[in-house]
Amino acid sequence: MKNEVFFGEGIKAVKEKYPDLYEAIVKLNEAAYTGKVLDYKTQKLIAIGIVASKCDEIATEKQMISGMKELGITKEEIADVLRVVLLTSGMPAFTKAMRILEKI
């Protein structure tokens, strides 16, 4: 989500029709991804875990791909995150995310 890359399908319409709201979203993104204590890579790994735990397959795939491309996140690092997803969110969320990871 850094550098104004947003994955929600409706964000294009928000940007075009409601530029003030879009600007607020951009500022929120900048405030969330500060890197003050946790670096951006760590924050991205957390984001992957969150979307995977919600069984959001589209967001999980997009977060994984962008993390790999932007930050060099490895499949092994993502697999470590998914171990925590298994523990905290259960087998369905884990297996969906692992299937996505193997597909990438």
CYANA upper distance limits for C-alpha pairs under 8 A (distance plus 0.5 A):
  1 MET  CA      5 VAL  CA      5.30
  1 MET  CA      6 PHE  CA      5.88
  1 MET  CA      7 PHE  CA      8.14
  1 MET  CA     29 ASN  CA      7.57
  2 LYS  CA     29 ASN  CA      7.55
  2 LYS  CA     30 GLU  CA      7.87
  2 LYS  CA     33 TYR  CA      7.70
  4 GLU  CA     26 VAL  CA      6.91
  4 GLU  CA     29 ASN  CA      8.44
  6 PHE  CA     11 ILE  CA      7.50
  7 PHE  CA     11 ILE  CA      8.03
  7 PHE  CA     59 ALA  CA      7.60
  7 PHE  CA     62 LYS  CA      7.91
 10 GLY  CA     14 VAL  CA      6.97
 11 ILE  CA     15 LYS  CA      6.57
 11 ILE  CA     22 TYR  CA      8.21
 12 LYS  CA     16 GLU  CA      6.80
 13 ALA  CA     17 LYS  CA      6.29
 13 ALA  CA     18 TYR  CA      8.12
 14 VAL  CA     18 TYR  CA      5.46
 14 VAL  CA     19 PRO  CA      7.18
 14 VAL  CA     21 LEU  CA      7.53
 14 VAL  CA     22 TYR  CA      6.46
 15 LYS  CA     19 PRO  CA      5.57
 15 LYS  CA     21 LEU  CA      8.18
 15 LYS  CA     22 TYR  CA      5.67
 18 TYR  CA     22 TYR  CA      6.79
 19 PRO  CA     23 GLU  CA      6.56
 20 ASP  CA     24 ALA  CA      6.91
 21 LEU  CA     25 ILE  CA      6.88
 22 TYR  CA     26 VAL  CA      6.80
 23 GLU  CA     27 LYS  CA      6.74
 24 ALA  CA     28 LEU  CA      6.65
 25 ILE  CA     29 ASN  CA      6.65
 26 VAL  CA     30 GLU  CA      6.80
 27 LYS  CA     31 ALA  CA      6.64
 28 LEU  CA     32 ALA  CA      6.62
 29 ASN  CA     33 TYR  CA      6.65
 30 GLU  CA     34 THR  CA      6.84
 33 TYR  CA     40 TYR  CA      7.00
 33 TYR  CA     43 GLN  CA      7.72
 34 THR  CA     39 ASP  CA      8.36
 34 THR  CA     40 TYR  CA      8.07
 35 GLY  CA     39 ASP  CA      4.92
 35 GLY  CA     40 TYR  CA      6.08
 38 LEU  CA     42 THR  CA      6.57
 38 LEU  CA     43 GLN  CA      6.97
 39 ASP  CA     43 GLN  CA      6.87
 40 TYR  CA     44 LYS  CA      6.53
 41 LYS  CA     45 LEU  CA      6.77
 41 LYS  CA     67 GLY  CA      7.97
 41 LYS  CA     71 LEU  CA      6.76
 41 LYS  CA     73 ILE  CA      7.97
 42 THR  CA     46 ILE  CA      6.80
 43 GLN  CA     47 ALA  CA      6.75
 44 LYS  CA     48 ILE  CA      6.72
 44 LYS  CA     63 GLN  CA      8.03
 44 LYS  CA     67 GLY  CA      6.95
 45 LEU  CA     49 GLY  CA      6.83
 45 LEU  CA     67 GLY  CA      8.20
 45 LEU  CA     78 ILE  CA      7.47
 45 LEU  CA     81 VAL  CA      7.37
 46 ILE  CA     50 ILE  CA      6.73
 46 ILE  CA     81 VAL  CA      8.17
 47 ALA  CA     51 VAL  CA      6.75
 47 ALA  CA     63 GLN  CA      7.80
 48 ILE  CA     52 ALA  CA      6.48
 48 ILE  CA     60 THR  CA      6.53
 48 ILE  CA     63 GLN  CA      6.27
 48 ILE  CA     64 MET  CA      6.91
 48 ILE  CA     78 ILE  CA      8.23
 48 ILE  CA     81 VAL  CA      8.21
 49 GLY  CA     53 SER  CA      6.48
 49 GLY  CA     81 VAL  CA      6.43
 49 GLY  CA     82 LEU  CA      6.93
 49 GLY  CA     84 VAL  CA      8.26
 49 GLY  CA     85 VAL  CA      6.71
 50 ILE  CA     54 LYS  CA      6.93
 51 VAL  CA     55 CYS  CA      7.01
 51 VAL  CA     56 ASP  CA      6.12
 51 VAL  CA     57 GLU  CA      8.34
 51 VAL  CA     59 ALA  CA      6.74
 51 VAL  CA     60 THR  CA      5.92
 52 ALA  CA     56 ASP  CA      6.55
 52 ALA  CA     57 GLU  CA      7.59
 52 ALA  CA     59 ALA  CA      8.48
 52 ALA  CA     60 THR  CA      5.93
 52 ALA  CA     82 LEU  CA      8.17
 52 ALA  CA     85 VAL  CA      7.62
 52 ALA  CA     93 ALA  CA      6.58
 52 ALA  CA     94 PHE  CA      7.73
 52 ALA  CA     96 LYS  CA      8.31
 52 ALA  CA     97 ALA  CA      6.25
 53 SER  CA     85 VAL  CA      6.18
 53 SER  CA     88 THR  CA      8.40
 53 SER  CA     89 SER  CA      6.06
 53 SER  CA     93 ALA  CA      5.87
 53 SER  CA     94 PHE  CA      7.83
 54 LYS  CA     93 ALA  CA      7.41
 55 CYS  CA     60 THR  CA      8.32
 55 CYS  CA     92 PRO  CA      8.22
 55 CYS  CA     93 ALA  CA      5.63
 55 CYS  CA     96 LYS  CA      7.45
 55 CYS  CA     97 ALA  CA      8.02
 56 ASP  CA     60 THR  CA      6.42
 57 GLU  CA     61 GLU  CA      6.63
 57 GLU  CA     96 LYS  CA      7.74
 57 GLU  CA     97 ALA  CA      7.69
 57 GLU  CA    100 ILE  CA      8.02
 58 ILE  CA     62 LYS  CA      6.73
 59 ALA  CA     63 GLN  CA      6.41
 60 THR  CA     64 MET  CA      6.57
 60 THR  CA     97 ALA  CA      7.46
 60 THR  CA    100 ILE  CA      8.21
 61 GLU  CA     65 ILE  CA      6.60
 61 GLU  CA    100 ILE  CA      6.70
 61 GLU  CA    101 LEU  CA      7.95
 61 GLU  CA    104 ILE  CA      8.46
 62 LYS  CA     66 SER  CA      6.51
 63 GLN  CA     67 GLY  CA      6.44
 64 MET  CA     68 MET  CA      6.68
 64 MET  CA     78 ILE  CA      8.17
 64 MET  CA    101 LEU  CA      8.01
 65 ILE  CA     69 LYS  CA      6.63
 65 ILE  CA    104 ILE  CA      8.01
 66 SER  CA     70 GLU  CA      6.14
 66 SER  CA     71 LEU  CA      8.26
 67 GLY  CA     71 LEU  CA      5.81
 67 GLY  CA     72 GLY  CA      7.07
 67 GLY  CA     73 ILE  CA      6.07
 68 MET  CA     72 GLY  CA      5.09
 68 MET  CA     73 ILE  CA      4.93
 68 MET  CA     74 THR  CA      6.81
 69 LYS  CA     73 ILE  CA      8.09
 73 ILE  CA     77 GLU  CA      7.00
 73 ILE  CA     78 ILE  CA      7.85
 74 THR  CA     78 ILE  CA      6.96
 75 LYS  CA     79 ALA  CA      6.53
 75 LYS  CA    101 LEU  CA      7.53
 76 GLU  CA     80 ASP  CA      6.81
 77 GLU  CA     81 VAL  CA      7.01
 78 ILE  CA     82 LEU  CA      6.69
 78 ILE  CA    101 LEU  CA      8.42
 79 ALA  CA     83 ARG  CA      6.81
 79 ALA  CA     98 MET  CA      7.95
 80 ASP  CA     84 VAL  CA      7.50
 81 VAL  CA     85 VAL  CA      7.07
 82 LEU  CA     86 LEU  CA      6.65
 82 LEU  CA     94 PHE  CA      6.59
 82 LEU  CA     97 ALA  CA      7.71
 82 LEU  CA     98 MET  CA      7.89
 83 ARG  CA     87 LEU  CA      6.94
 83 ARG  CA     94 PHE  CA      7.97
 84 VAL  CA     88 THR  CA      6.56
 85 VAL  CA     89 SER  CA      5.77
 85 VAL  CA     90 GLY  CA      7.27
 85 VAL  CA     93 ALA  CA      7.52
 85 VAL  CA     94 PHE  CA      6.41
 86 LEU  CA     90 GLY  CA      5.13
 86 LEU  CA     91 MET  CA      6.12
 86 LEU  CA     93 ALA  CA      7.48
 86 LEU  CA     94 PHE  CA      5.48
 89 SER  CA     93 ALA  CA      6.80
 89 SER  CA     94 PHE  CA      7.99
 90 GLY  CA     94 PHE  CA      6.85
 91 MET  CA     95 THR  CA      6.39
 92 PRO  CA     96 LYS  CA      6.63
 93 ALA  CA     97 ALA  CA      6.70
 94 PHE  CA     98 MET  CA      6.58
 95 THR  CA     99 ARG  CA      6.54
 96 LYS  CA    100 ILE  CA      6.88
 97 ALA  CA    101 LEU  CA      6.65
 98 MET  CA    102 GLU  CA      6.62
 99 ARG  CA    103 LYS  CA      6.72
100 ILE  CA    104 ILE  CA      6.91
